[in-house]
Amino acid sequence: MIIRVSEARVRPERFDAFRDWIVTMVRDWPDRYPGMIGHEVLLAPPNSLLYVSRWRGEQDLADYAGENWRDEPITLPGEEEYLTAPLEVRHFTVAPLD
């Protein structure tokens, strides 16, 4: 499993609007993108929001985000009006605790 984290630095005065907008935009993504196991939006008001998605594997993630999935975030049209900086994307795998 690969966990993809996209961090948005949000204009504080637009935080609530961006939260509502992004939740609406991504709500049905697990149904639209095979290989996405789950996702959530994590909030750190007043200026940070994380979009976290979990994927079965690299090929599923590449099918969604393209061949440069490791370095390039997915951006949505109109997103830049809410942000103070470009999205940052990172990927994680899980280390077993047993």
matplotlib code that plots the C-alpha trace (Angstrom):
import matplotlib.pyplot as plt

x = [0.0, 1.1, -0.2, -0.2, -0.3, -1.0, -0.6, -2.3, -1.2, -4.5, -5.2, -6.6, -9.6, -10.5, -9.9, -13.6, -14.5, -11.5, -12.4, -16.0, -14.8, -12.2, -14.5, -17.1, -14.5, -12.9, -15.9, -16.5, -12.9, -12.6, -15.5, -13.8, -10.2, -9.6, -6.9, -7.8, -8.4, -9.7, -9.1, -9.7, -9.2, -7.3, -7.7, -5.2, -6.9, -6.3, -4.0, -3.2, -5.2, -4.0, -5.6, -4.6, -5.3, -4.3, -3.5, -3.0, 0.2, 2.4, 0.6, -2.7, -1.2, 0.5, -2.8, -4.3, -1.5, 0.6, 4.2, 5.5, 3.3, 6.2, 6.9, 3.9, 0.7, -2.7, -4.2, -7.8, -9.0, -9.5, -7.6, -4.8, -7.3, -7.4, -3.6, -0.6, 1.9, 1.9, 0.7, 3.3, 3.0, 4.7, 4.4, 4.6, 4.6, 3.6, 6.2, 4.7, 4.8, 4.9]
y = [0.0, 3.5, 6.6, 9.8, 13.1, 16.4, 19.4, 22.7, 25.9, 27.9, 31.6, 31.8, 33.9, 31.2, 28.2, 27.3, 27.8, 25.6, 22.9, 22.7, 22.9, 20.2, 17.8, 18.2, 17.7, 14.5, 12.8, 10.2, 9.5, 6.0, 5.0, 6.8, 5.5, 1.8, 0.9, 3.7, 2.0, 5.1, 8.8, 11.6, 15.3, 16.4, 20.0, 22.2, 25.6, 28.4, 27.6, 23.9, 21.1, 17.6, 15.3, 11.7, 8.8, 5.2, 3.0, -0.7, -0.1, 1.9, 1.0, 2.1, 5.4, 5.9, 5.3, 8.1, 10.6, 9.9, 8.7, 11.5, 10.6, 10.6, 14.3, 16.1, 16.8, 16.5, 20.0, 20.9, 23.9, 27.0, 25.6, 28.3, 31.0, 29.4, 28.7, 30.7, 28.2, 25.3, 21.9, 19.6, 15.9, 13.1, 9.3, 6.8, 3.1, 1.4, -0.2, -3.2, -2.9, -6.6]
z = [0.0, -0.8, 1.1, -0.9, 1.0, -0.8, 1.4, 0.5, 2.1, 2.1, 2.4, 6.0, 4.8, 2.2, 4.4, 5.0, 1.4, 0.2, 2.7, 1.4, -2.3, -2.0, -0.1, -2.8, -5.6, -4.1, -2.5, -5.1, -6.1, -4.6, -7.0, -10.0, -9.5, -9.3, -6.8, -4.4, -1.1, 0.7, 1.4, 3.8, 4.2, 7.2, 8.5, 10.3, 10.3, 9.6, 6.7, 6.1, 4.6, 3.7, 1.2, 2.0, -0.3, 0.1, -3.0, -3.6, -5.4, -7.7, -10.9, -9.5, -8.4, -11.8, -13.6, -11.5, -11.3, -14.4, -14.8, -12.6, -9.7, -7.3, -7.8, -9.3, -7.4, -9.0, -9.3, -9.9, -12.0, -9.9, -6.9, -7.1, -6.0, -2.5, -2.1, -0.9, -2.5, -4.9, -3.5, -2.1, -2.5, -0.5, -0.4, 2.4, 3.0, 6.2, 8.4, 10.3, 14.0, 14.8]

ax = plt.figure().add_subplot(projection="3d")
ax.plot(x, y, z, "-o")
ax.set_aspect("equal")
plt.show()
